[in-house]
Amino acid sequence: MADLLILEPDPVQGMRMSQVLAQAGHMSALASCVSDGEKLLTRCGHVTTLLNARLPWRESRAFLRLLEEKGLPVLFIAGEEANVRHLRALYQSCCDVLMNPFTDEELVQAVTDLVKYSGNTLALGGLRMDVNARKVTRDGEELSLTTQEFELLRALMRSAGTAVSRQELLRTAWGYQSDGLTRTVDVHIQRLRKKLGATQIETVYKTGYRLLA
C-alpha cells in the first residue's frame, strides 16, 4: 500500500518525484488532478500527500479540508517564497513547504522529516496530540487525560472522520479482544466528551464512534 500520495498536474514531474522517493523506500500513488487524488485517498488510507500549490484553489480547497479532517500530513510544493506563510496558515494539520525547483536530496529530506514528525503528532482542527510527550492540547490549552482516555482519543484521531467500531477501539486502545467489554468504551467516550465538548465525538448508530473536526 502506498504511503505517499503525489498530486502533481505535470505527469513527468510526478513520475520523477515518485521514482526518487521509491529509491528512498517510499511507495507512491500518483494523481494529476484533485478528483483522481480523492479516489486514490480512499484506497491508500493513511498517507502523506505531496500537493502542488499551483493547483486552482477552487479545486483543491475541498480536498485539503478532507485531508485536514483526517489529520493527514501535507507537503506543499510551492514556487514562490511569498506563499510559504500563507500555505502554513492555510492547513491546520501537520504540513511543510518545499520550494520548487528542488534537488532529489531536498525532496527526500522534506518527506522524511514530515513523515517522522507526523508520526509523533496528530492534529484535527484545534486539537493536537504529541504522542511522544503524551500531551493533548485544544486551541493551545492542555487537556488533562487519563492513560486510557489518551489511548482512546489517539485511536479516534488516527481514523478522524471515519466511524470506528467499539470492538476496534477495544483492540486499539486497550488491547482487548472480547466484544463483551464494549461498555468500557462507552464509559470512556462519555468522559472524553466532557473534556473535548459534547459534539466532537459523534455516535454512529449500530457501529461505534466518529471524531469530528
N, C-alpha and C positions, 0 to 999 in steps of 0.2 A: 504494500500500500504506500502511496506517495506521502512524503512528509512535507513537501513544498507544493504550493500552487503558484505558478508563474502566469500572471495576467499581463501579457505584452502584445500590443497590436502588430508589431513588426515580427513576423514569423522567423526571420533569420536571426534577429537579436534574441528572441525567446529560445530558439534551439541552441544558440551559443551558450546562453546562461545555463540551460539545462545540462549541457554536456560538461561545462566547467564544474557545476555543482555535483554532478554524478561522480566525477573523479574524486571529489571530497567526501563521497559516501552518502549523498542525498538523492532520494528518488523524487522526481518532479512530475507534476501533471501540468500540461500546457494549455492555455486558453488565449485566444486572440481578441475576445470580446467578453463583455460582462455576462451576457446570457449563458455563454458556454462556461464561464467561471462559476456561475451559480449551480449549474448542473454537476460540474466536477466536484464542487464542495460537498454536495450531498453524498457522494461516493467516497470521498477522501477522508472525511471526518475531521480529526484534529490536525490542522496543518498550519504552517507559516505561509502567509501569502506575500508574494513579491508583486507589487502593483505599480504600473507605470502611471505617474501622476499627471501625464498629458491626456489621459482618458477624459472624455467630457464629463463634467460634474453631474449633469442630469442623468447619466447612465450609471455612474459609479456610486452615487450617493446611497441608494438603497442597498447596494452590495456591501458597502462599508458599514452601514448600520447593522446588517446581518452578521458580519464578522465581529463587530463590536459586541453585539448581544451574546455571541458565543464565546467572547473573551479570547479570540484568536489573535496572535501577533501579526503585524503587517510591516513589511519593509517597503517604503515608498521609494521609487526610482524617480528622482527629480532632476530637472535641467537647469534650474535657477536657484541660486543661494537665497534669494528673497523669499522663496516659497517654503523654506525649511521650517521656520517658526509657525507658519500657518498650518502646515501639514501635521506637525506635532500637536498643535492645539485642536486640530480637526478630529483626531482619532483618540478617544478617551481610554482605549485599552492599550496594551503594550505595543509600541511601534518605534521605528527608527527611520532615518532618511539616508539614502545613498545617492551621491551626486553623480550624474552622467556627464562626461564619459568616466568610466572606472576601469581599473585593471581586473584581471581574473582574481588576483590575490585579494584585492579590496572587496570584491563580491563575496568570496568565500568567507572572509573575516567578518563582514557585516552580517551574513546569515548565521554564522557560528555564534557570534555574540548575542544576536537576538534570540536564537533558539535556546541558548543557555540561560539567558535572563528570563525568558518567558516560562521556561520550565520550572523556575522557582517563584514566579509571580503570576497570580491570576487576577484578572480585573473584569469588572462588569459595571459599566456606568461609574458611579462614585464609590463602588465597593471594590476594595483591593485587598488581596491576601498575599503576604510574604510567607511562603511555605517554610523556608529555612528558619526564619525568625519566629515562625508560628504567631504572626501578628496580622490582625484584620482591622482595617480602617474603613469608615464610611464617611465620605466627604471630608477626609482628613482627620476625623475623630476616631480614636482607637476604641474597639469594642472588646468587652470582657467576655470571652467564651471559654467554656469547659473543653477538655480534650475531645469529648465525643461531639460536642457542638461544632468544634473546629473541623473534625473529620467529616461530619455530615455536610457542612457548608462547602468543604473542599470538593466533595463528590458532586454536589449540585452545581458548583461553579464550573467544574470540568465538562459538564453537559448543559451549560446555561442555554435556556430557550428550548430545551428538549425535555419531554416528560421522562422521568426516571422512576422505575417501579420500586416499591418498598423492598422487594426481595433483592434488587440490585443495590440499593442503598445499604441494606444489611450486610451484603457481601463486601462492598467497597469501604464503608465507614467502620464496620465492626468486625468483619471477617467471619460473620455467622452465615450458615447455610440453611438454617431452619426457617421455614415460612411461618412457623408458629410464633415467632418473635417480632412480627411486623408492628405490633403495638408499640414496641420500643421506639421505632422510627416516628410514629405519630406523636408520641410524647415529646421527643426532642425537636420535632418540627414546630410544635406549639411554643416551646421555649425560644427557638430561633426567631420565630415571628415576633415575639415580644421585643427582641433586640434589634431586628432588622426593619420591622414595620410589617403590619398585617398583610399588606398587598404584595410584598416582594416574592413570597413563595406561594405559588398557585396550586391548589389541589386539582388533580386530573382524575376525573371520575373513573373508578374501577382500574386505575393504573397506579398512580403514585403522586409525585410532586414535580413541579417545574419552577425553576428560579428565573424570575423576570428581571429585566433591566430597570 
